Amino acid sequence: MGETMKSRLKQMVPLALRQEIKRQLAAREDRRNPITTPRVPPRAETLIGGGDFEHVGDAFFEILKRHGLTPDMHVLDVGCGQGRMARPLVSFLDGGSYAGFDISEPGIAWCAEHYADAREFKFDHVPVFNQRYNPKGTVKASEFIFPYDNDRFDLIFLTSVFTHMFKDDVANYLEQISRVLKPGGMALITWFLLNGVSRTAENPFFDFVYDFDDVTRTTTPKNPEAALAFDEGFVRGLYADCGLTIADIEYGTWARPDSPFQLQDMVVAVKPLNINTSS
Ligand SMILES: C[S@@+](CC[C@H](N)C(=O)[O-])C[C@H]1O[C@@H](n2cnc3c(N)ncnc32)[C@H](O)[C@@H]1O
């Protein structure tokens, strides 16, 4: 089926029905070809994203190593979901530790159960509101204080999280990331960045044609948190405001099909050694 036809069908069929069809197909595939890899949920119980859970996690693990992940590091996974990125780290971290938090209660419950034997792995549920992922949340993302001490982590990563959050929320989260990152530490964060190339790129699945505010666009005005893209200049300004230095941006295939990188854009930033973390 052509991509345009697929995206038209997507718009015509209600979300709940699409999800149920997907779940039934996944359950059938689970019966035919059960998943046996530890910490990989059955297809029908996968809460997070599309694609192959195991493959996506393994691919991001390679990205982490390419950016200097070592076994002794203390890492934070913001919006860790169902542990897709945590899983390959279990047999890798040695002397280091992993912390992950998410607003999705079922995601954290799944991780707590399946990582009970991984002593240096800690998963926390936080009651932050998000219309798509936690409509019963009571805390605004723009005011949430991460439950960690200053200067605690060597490496912080967010995969496909800021692509579901609004501008005041990502501004606060970046400040928090800067606070809990050690001087010299690194933040790897995926975004959809709006710039000269991506604004004119044609991709029916990431068609950010609706202005949400002065710096944000969405694909889905009725449910904007489904996918949000930010003006690149605005994002660069946020990093500068919270004292993080952008070392590189790996532009993803969503807007540059020939890119050697992952689907989303990834901003690689470091916390300077001489920064004063005051709050
Ligand atoms: C597409 S999923 C990605 C999950 C995980 N990072 C991965 O790549 O497998 C988006 C995740 O962001 C989480 N999320 C959304 N808003 C959040 C917030 N304000 N704080 C923490 N997590 C959030 C959702 O609950 C969901 O688990």
The ligand as a MOL file (V3000), in Angstrom:
LIG
                    3D

  0  0  0     0  0            999 V3000
M  V30 BEGIN CTAB
M  V30 COUNTS 27 29 0 0 0
M  V30 BEGIN ATOM
M  V30 1 C 7.0970 7.1560 22.4230 0
M  V30 2 S 7.3040 6.7790 24.0760 0 CHG=1
M  V30 3 C 9.0570 6.5040 24.1980 0
M  V30 4 C 9.4330 5.6810 25.4090 0
M  V30 5 C 10.9140 5.3330 25.5400 0
M  V30 6 N 11.7180 6.5170 25.6520 0
M  V30 7 C 11.3370 4.5080 24.3440 0
M  V30 8 O 11.9720 5.0550 23.4410 0
M  V30 9 O 11.0080 3.3310 24.3390 0 CHG=-1
M  V30 10 C 7.1010 8.3230 24.8960 0
M  V30 11 C 7.2290 8.1850 26.3950 0
M  V30 12 O 7.3230 9.4860 26.9810 0
M  V30 13 C 6.6440 9.4320 28.2030 0
M  V30 14 N 6.3620 10.8050 28.6260 0
M  V30 15 C 5.5090 11.7020 28.0550 0
M  V30 16 N 5.5300 12.8620 28.7550 0
M  V30 17 C 6.4240 12.6880 29.7660 0
M  V30 18 C 6.8860 13.5000 30.8210 0
M  V30 19 N 6.4170 14.7430 31.0070 0
M  V30 20 N 7.8190 13.0050 31.6680 0
M  V30 21 C 8.2990 11.7500 31.5170 0
M  V30 22 N 7.8850 10.9200 30.5350 0
M  V30 23 C 6.9630 11.3760 29.6760 0
M  V30 24 C 5.4200 8.5970 27.8780 0
M  V30 25 O 4.7580 8.1150 29.0100 0
M  V30 26 C 6.0310 7.5010 27.0340 0
M  V30 27 O 6.4800 6.4150 27.8120 0
M  V30 END ATOM
M  V30 BEGIN BOND
M  V30 1 1 1 2
M  V30 2 1 2 3
M  V30 3 1 2 10
M  V30 4 1 3 4
M  V30 5 1 4 5
M  V30 6 1 5 6
M  V30 7 1 5 7
M  V30 8 2 7 8
M  V30 9 1 7 9
M  V30 10 1 10 11
M  V30 11 1 11 12
M  V30 12 1 11 26
M  V30 13 1 12 13
M  V30 14 1 13 14
M  V30 15 1 13 24
M  V30 16 1 14 15
M  V30 17 1 14 23
M  V30 18 2 15 16
M  V30 19 1 16 17
M  V30 20 1 17 18
M  V30 21 2 17 23
M  V30 22 1 18 19
M  V30 23 2 18 20
M  V30 24 1 20 21
M  V30 25 2 21 22
M  V30 26 1 22 23
M  V30 27 1 24 25
M  V30 28 1 24 26
M  V30 29 1 26 27
M  V30 END BOND
M  V30 END CTAB
M  END
